[in-house]
Amino acid sequence: MTNKMKDHLPKIDMEKMQRLLEIENQYESGQISLEEAHKLMREKVGTVRPYHLAYVEQTLKPETEDECIRVDMRKVIDLMDGFMDNSRPELPADHPITHYYKENDEMRKLLLSVEDLVQYPLIKNQWLELYDKLREYPIHYQRKQNQLYPLLEKKGFDRPTTTMWNFDDLIRDEIKAAYQLLQDDKDDEFIAAQQEIIAHTRDLMEKEETILYPTSLALITPAEFEDMKHGDQEIGFAFIDVAKPTTTTTAPAASTDGFAADLQALLSKYGYAAGPQQELDVTTGKLTLEQINLIYQHLPVDISFVDENELVKFYSDTDHRVFPRSKNVIGRKVENCHPRKSVHIVKEIVEKFRSGEQSKA
C-alpha cells in the first residue's frame, strides 16, 4: 500500500516526511509551542503540500479507528500556516471535487442558521424546516464512500476508508439522532446536541478541504474524474443541482448497456460467455443476457455478488436501492465497502459462508 501511493505522487523526500511527523507530534502533544514549531518547520521542513500530510498519515502514523475524529484540524492548520497553500483550487464547474466544495459551502450556511436559532426559544416548525435541509447532507458522505474512497484505495491511500469513514458516519448519526429528539419534543436534549454537530461537521469539512480533496487531485487522473461523474449521478448530491455528464468517453452511453456488460463479464468468468441475444441455460429455462439484465434491474431487492477472493464483482442496478452503489465498487474488497466498526461482522459472515456454516445472514 505504501509504495503504491508513492508511485502516484511527485517524488517524496522521506527524511523530510519524518521530520514533519516529529514536529507535528511534538506540537500536538504540547511539548513545544506554535512559535517553536514554526521555527523548526522553517529550519527542517520548509514548504509542504497537502498530499505530504496524507502520505505521512498513510505511511508513518499507526492506524487507529478514531484518528480522524481525534485529530484537531485547527491545530494542524495553525502549524502549517505559512508552509502550506490552503487556498481552494480553481476547477471546472462540473468537476467532481467542485461539487464537494459546493455542498460544504451550503452546509456552512445551514450551520450558521443553527447557531442563530439556538439563541432563541425553540419553535419546532422552524427547526423541522432547517433539519429537512440538514438531513440531505449525508448524501455527500455516501458519494465520498462509494466514489472517492475506492479510487484512493487503488492509489494506495486507504486511510479515508479506514478512519474518515467513521467520522462521516458519526456526523450522519448525530444529525439523525438530533432530528429524532426534535420529533419527540425533547427540546433541551435537542438544543444541547447542536454544538457538537456544528463542531464535528466543521472539523470534518476542514479535513476534507485541507487534505482529502487536494490529495485526491494529486492522485486521481483527469480521465478517472471524468468517469467518476457518472457514478456521482447515480448516488446524487446534497443541496445542489448537477447536470448529467454529456461525455461518454469512458462511461457507457446507457446504464443498461453498462450493466449488461458487467453481467456478461461475470458470467464469462464462470464459463457462460454469451452475446446479449444468445440464450443461456438457467435452472428452470432459457434466458438471454438482455432478459437476465432486465430481471435484475426490476427486482425489488438489492443484490451484490462477492467472489471467492472477497472482491465485489457485481451489483443489481435497480431504480430504488436500499444501499447506495456506483461502479467504483466493482473490484473493491467487500470489507472496504463498510465502515470500520462493522468490518468484523462482514468478515464473520464471509467466513461462515465460506465454511458452509450458514447460507444467509
C-alpha positions in Angstrom: 0.0 0.0 0.0 2.8 2.4 1.0 4.8 2.1 -2.2 1.7 2.2 -4.3 0.7 5.6 -3.0 4.3 6.9 -3.6 4.0 5.8 -7.2 1.2 8.2 -7.9 2.8 11.3 -6.3 5.7 13.6 -7.2 9.0 12.5 -5.6 8.7 12.2 -1.8 11.6 13.1 0.5 11.2 10.5 3.3 13.6 12.3 5.7 11.6 15.5 5.3 8.4 13.5 6.0 9.9 12.0 9.1 10.9 15.5 10.4 7.4 16.8 9.6 5.9 14.0 11.7 8.2 14.6 14.6 7.4 18.3 14.7 3.7 17.6 14.3 3.8 15.1 17.2 5.7 17.5 19.5 3.3 20.3 18.8 0.1 18.3 19.2 1.3 16.8 22.4 2.2 20.2 23.9 5.9 19.6 24.1 6.6 22.7 22.0 4.7 25.9 21.4 3.4 27.0 18.0 6.2 29.6 17.7 8.8 26.9 18.4 7.1 24.5 15.9 7.2 27.2 13.2 10.9 27.8 13.8 11.5 24.0 13.4 9.4 23.9 10.3 11.4 26.7 8.7 14.7 25.1 9.7 14.0 21.4 8.9 11.0 21.1 6.6 10.1 24.2 4.5 7.2 24.1 2.0 4.6 21.3 2.5 1.9 20.1 0.1 -1.4 18.7 1.3 -0.5 15.3 -0.1 2.6 15.3 2.2 0.2 15.2 5.2 -1.8 12.4 3.6 1.4 10.5 2.9 2.7 10.9 6.5 -0.7 9.7 7.8 -0.7 6.7 5.4 2.9 5.6 5.9 4.3 6.8 9.2 1.4 7.0 11.6 -0.1 4.0 13.3 -3.7 3.4 12.3 -6.4 4.0 14.9 -10.2 3.9 14.2 -10.8 7.3 15.9 -7.8 9.0 14.4 -9.8 11.3 12.1 -12.2 12.2 14.9 -9.5 12.7 17.4 -7.1 15.0 15.5 -7.8 18.7 15.9 -7.7 20.1 12.4 -7.4 23.7 13.6 -4.1 22.8 15.2 -2.8 21.2 12.0 -3.9 24.3 10.0 -2.2 26.6 12.5 1.0 24.5 12.3 1.0 24.6 8.5 0.3 28.4 8.3 2.9 29.9 6.0 4.2 26.5 4.9 1.3 25.0 3.0 -1.1 26.6 0.5 -4.6 26.1 1.8 -6.4 28.1 -1.0 -9.2 26.4 -2.9 -8.0 25.1 -6.3 -9.5 26.5 -9.5 -11.5 23.7 -11.0 -14.2 23.4 -13.8 -17.7 23.9 -12.6 -18.6 20.2 -13.4 -15.5 18.7 -11.7 -16.5 16.1 -9.0 -14.4 17.9 -6.4 -16.1 21.2 -7.2 -19.4 19.6 -6.1 -18.0 18.5 -2.8 -16.8 22.1 -2.1 -20.2 23.5 -3.1 -22.0 21.1 -0.8 -19.7 22.2 2.1 -20.4 25.8 1.3 -24.2 25.2 1.6 -23.7 23.2 4.8 -21.8 26.0 6.3 -24.7 28.4 5.7 -27.1 25.9 7.4 -24.7 25.6 10.4 -24.8 29.4 10.7 -28.6 29.1 10.8 -28.3 26.5 13.6 -26.1 28.9 15.6 -28.6 31.6 15.1 -31.7 29.6 16.1 -30.2 28.1 19.3 -30.2 31.6 20.8 -34.0 31.8 20.8 -36.9 29.9 22.4 -37.5 26.7 20.4 -40.1 26.9 17.7 -40.5 23.4 16.4 -41.6 24.2 12.8 -38.5 26.4 12.3 -36.2 23.6 13.4 -38.1 21.0 11.3 -37.7 23.1 8.2 -34.0 23.6 8.9 -33.4 19.9 9.7 -35.2 18.8 6.5 -32.3 20.5 4.7 -29.5 19.3 7.1 -30.6 15.7 6.6 -29.7 15.9 2.9 -26.0 16.4 3.7 -25.1 12.7 4.4 -25.5 12.1 0.6 -22.2 14.0 0.5 -20.7 11.2 2.7 -22.3 8.4 0.7 -20.7 9.8 -2.5 -17.3 10.0 -0.9 -17.5 6.5 0.5 -18.7 4.9 -2.8 -16.9 7.1 -5.3 -13.8 8.9 -3.9 -12.6 6.4 -1.3 -12.4 3.4 -3.8 -10.2 5.3 -6.2 -8.0 6.5 -3.4 -7.7 2.9 -2.2 -6.5 1.8 -5.7 -3.8 4.5 -5.5 -2.6 3.2 -2.1 -4.3 5.8 0.1 -6.8 3.9 2.3 -6.9 6.0 5.4 -10.1 7.7 4.3 -11.7 4.3 4.1 -10.3 3.1 7.5 -10.6 6.3 9.5 -12.5 9.2 7.9 -15.5 6.9 7.1 -16.0 6.6 10.9 -16.2 10.4 11.2 -18.6 10.5 8.2 -20.9 8.1 10.0 -20.6 9.8 13.3 -21.9 13.1 11.9 -24.7 11.3 9.9 -25.8 9.6 13.1 -25.6 12.8 15.2 -27.9 14.6 12.7 -30.3 11.6 12.6 -30.4 11.4 16.4 -31.0 15.1 16.9 -33.8 15.0 14.4 -35.4 12.2 16.4 -35.1 14.3 19.6 -36.8 17.1 17.8 -39.6 14.8 16.7 -40.0 13.5 20.3 -40.2 17.0 21.7 -37.1 16.5 23.8 -36.3 20.2 23.4 -33.4 20.6 26.0 -31.6 17.5 24.7 -32.1 18.6 21.1 -30.6 22.1 21.7 -27.7 20.6 23.7 -26.8 18.3 20.8 -26.4 21.2 18.3 -23.0 22.4 19.4 -21.3 19.0 18.9 -22.9 18.6 15.5 -21.6 22.1 14.5 -18.1 21.4 15.8 -17.8 17.9 14.3 -19.2 18.9 10.9 -16.9 22.0 10.6 -13.9 19.9 11.6 -14.5 17.2 9.1 -15.1 19.8 6.3 -11.7 21.3 7.1 -10.1 17.9 7.0 -11.7 17.3 3.6 -10.7 20.6 2.2 -7.2 20.8 3.7 -6.1 17.2 2.9 -8.6 14.9 1.3 -9.6 16.9 -1.8 -6.1 18.3 -2.7 -4.7 14.8 -2.2 -7.4 13.4 -4.4 -6.5 15.9 -7.1 -2.8 14.8 -6.9 -3.6 11.0 -7.0 -6.6 10.7 -9.4 -6.2 11.3 -13.1 -8.5 13.6 -15.2 -9.8 10.6 -17.0 -10.8 8.9 -13.8 -12.5 12.1 -12.6 -14.4 12.2 -15.8 -15.6 8.7 -15.4 -16.5 9.4 -11.7 -19.2 11.9 -12.9 -21.5 9.1 -14.0 -21.3 7.3 -10.6 -21.7 10.5 -8.8 -25.0 11.0 -10.6 -26.2 7.5 -9.5 -25.8 8.4 -5.9 -26.9 12.0 -6.0 -25.9 15.3 -4.4 -26.8 17.4 -1.4 -28.4 20.8 -1.8 -27.1 21.4 -5.4 -28.4 20.5 -8.9 -25.8 18.9 -11.1 -26.4 18.3 -14.8 -25.9 14.8 -16.1 -22.5 14.5 -17.9 -22.6 14.7 -21.6 -19.3 12.9 -22.3 -19.3 9.2 -23.0 -15.5 8.7 -23.5 -15.0 6.3 -20.6 -18.6 5.6 -19.4 -21.3 3.7 -21.3 -23.9 5.6 -23.2 -26.7 3.9 -21.4 -26.7 2.4 -17.9 -28.5 -0.7 -19.2 -25.7 -1.4 -21.6 -23.1 -1.0 -18.8 -25.0 -3.2 -16.5 -25.3 -5.9 -19.2 -21.6 -5.7 -19.9 -20.8 -6.2 -16.2 -23.1 -9.2 -16.0 -21.7 -10.7 -19.2 -18.2 -10.3 -17.8 -19.2 -12.0 -14.6 -20.9 -14.9 -16.5 -17.9 -15.3 -18.7 -15.7 -15.9 -15.7 -17.7 -18.9 -14.8 -17.9 -20.3 -18.3 -21.1 -18.7 -19.6 -19.9 -16.5 -22.3 -22.7 -15.2 -24.4 -23.9 -12.2 -26.5 -26.9 -10.2 -25.5 -29.3 -12.3 -27.6 -27.8 -15.7 -27.1 -29.9 -17.9 -24.8 -28.3 -19.3 -21.6 -29.4 -22.4 -19.9 -30.7 -21.4 -16.4 -32.1 -23.8 -13.8 -35.7 -23.6 -15.0 -35.5 -22.4 -18.6 -33.6 -20.3 -21.1 -32.9 -16.6 -21.0 -30.8 -14.1 -23.0 -28.3 -11.9 -21.2 -30.6 -8.9 -22.0 -33.5 -10.6 -20.3 -31.5 -11.5 -17.3 -30.3 -7.9 -17.1 -33.9 -6.7 -17.2 -34.9 -9.1 -14.4 -32.1 -7.9 -12.2 -33.0 -4.3 -12.9 -36.6 -4.7 -11.8 -36.2 -7.0 -8.8 -37.5 -5.2 -5.6 -34.3 -6.1 -3.8 -30.6 -5.1 -3.8 -28.2 -7.9 -4.9 -24.4 -7.8 -4.7 -22.1 -10.6 -5.7 -18.7 -11.1 -3.9 -16.3 -13.7 -5.4 -14.1 -16.2 -3.7 -11.4 -13.5 -3.3 -13.8 -11.3 -1.4 -14.0 -8.8 -4.2 -17.2 -7.2 -5.3 -17.9 -8.3 -8.9 -21.5 -7.3 -9.5 -24.4 -5.4 -8.1 -28.0 -5.0 -9.3 -28.7 -1.7 -10.8 -32.3 -1.1 -9.5 -34.1 2.2 -9.5 -34.8 2.2 -5.8 -31.8 0.9 -4.0 -31.7 0.3 -0.3 -27.9 0.9 -0.3 -26.1 3.4 -2.5 -23.8 1.8 -5.1 -21.8 3.0 -8.0 -19.5 1.3 -10.5 -16.4 2.2 -8.4 -17.4 -0.6 -6.0 -16.6 -3.2 -8.7 -13.2 -4.9 -7.8 -13.3 -3.5 -4.3 -12.6 -5.6 -1.2 -16.0 -6.2 0.4 -14.7 -5.2 3.8 -13.8 -1.8 2.4 -17.4 -1.3 1.4 -18.4 -0.9 5.0 -17.4 1.3 7.9 -14.6 0.0 10.1 -16.9 -0.5 13.1 -18.8 -3.2 11.1 -15.9 -4.9 9.3 -15.6 -7.6 11.9 -19.3 -8.5 11.2 -18.6 -8.6 7.4 -15.6 -10.8 7.9 -17.5 -13.2 10.2 -20.3 -13.5 7.6 -17.9 -14.2 4.8 -16.1 -16.9 6.8 -19.4 -18.6 7.7 -20.4 -18.5 4.1 -17.1 -19.9 3.0 -17.1 -22.7 5.6 -20.7 -23.6 4.8 -21.8 -22.9 8.4 -24.6 -20.7 7.1 -26.1 -19.7 3.8 -27.8 -16.5 4.7 -27.2 -13.5 7.0 
